[in-house]
Amino acid sequence: MSRSMLAGVMLALMPVSSFAADLVGDYAPAARQCTELSQSTLAADQDVATLTEAVVARMDEAIAVADDPRWISSTRPAFVWASETKVACGKAYGYLQSSWRDEDYIAKCDCFYAKMRHFMN
């Protein structure tokens, strides 16, 4: 009897790979968004003032989403993409302030913003 109890306890303590139930079934379409950085709607060749304004607007909205308890506790990954958007747009903004257009961060800012917006709707 003690062997079967020991085996049961050991089996219960073994790590098990499992996935939480997901209430959102449309992850695949969002995953296909922005597969290439060239798909960004923010053009790195725009004038710096217009580009900076667009990057800051995306960053500000992402900050608001990341601070909103409704999205923090949501089963949808809008909070995750808001966090990614904050970082990418913050870096793009930092580069733009020094008159450097980092095309990768500008495209990531736009892509992550699109994914955040996708999961908010």
N, C-alpha and C positions, 0 to 999 in steps of 0.2 A: 504494500500500500504506500509506503513512504517513497519507493522508487517512482511510482506513478505520479505522486504528488510533486516530487522533485522534477520529473520530466515535464509536468504541466506548468510548473512555475518557470522553468527554463524556456519552454516554448512561448509562454506569455511575455517573457522579457526580451525575446529576440526582436530585433528591428524588423518592421514590416513595411514594405513600400505600399503606400496607399494614397489615394487622391481624394480630396474633399469633393463633395457634390458641388457641381457648378451650375448655378442658375442661369448663366449666360452662355448661350450656345453659339454665338457668332464670333468666336475668337479667330477663326481661320481667315475671314475677310480682312480683319484688321492686320493680321500678320503679313498679309500680302501687300499692304500699303507700303509705299516708300521702299521698295526693294532696291532701288537705285537712287543715289543722292541727286541725280539729275532730274528727278521727278518733283523736286521742290517747287512750290509756287513763289518762293522768295528768290528773286534773281540777284545774284551777287553783283551784277553790273548796274543795279539801280543806284541812284545817287545816295550818298551816305545818310543824309537826313531822313529820307523816306524809308530806307532799309532799317535804320536805327529805330524809327517810330514803330515799324511793324514788329521788330524783334522785342521791343519793350512791351508792346501791347500783349503779345503772346506770353511773355514772361510774367506780366502782372496778372493775367487771367490764370495762369498755372499756379501762381502763389496763392491766389484766392481759393482755387479748387483744393490745393494741398492743405489749406488751413480750415476747410469747411468740414465739420464733423459728419455731415451727411455723406460726403465722398470718402472720408477716412474709414467709416464703418460699412461702406457699401460692399456688396459682393462683386461689383463690377471693378475692373482695374483702372478706373479713371484716376485714382489717387497715385498709382504707380507711374502712369504716364505723365501726370502733372509734375511729379518729382523729377522725372527725367527731362521734362520740358524746361523746368526751372534751371537745371544745371546747364543744359545745352544752350538755352537762350542767354543765360547769364554769361557763359563763356563767349558766345558770339557778340554780345553787347560789349564785353570787356575789350575784345579785339577791335570792334568798331570805334570805340572811344579813342583808341590809339591809331585810327585811320587804317587798320588792317582788316581786310575782308577775308575771314577764314571761311571758305566755301563749305567745308565739312560741317562746322558747327552751325552755320546758317541753315544748311539743309537739314541737319538733325533737329534743330529748333523747330523748323516747320513740320517735319515728319512726326516728331513726338507730339507736337501740338495737335496735329490731325488725328493721331491715335487717341489722345486724351478726349478730344471733342467727339470722336466716334463712340467711345464708351460712355459718354455723358448723355447721349441721345438714345 
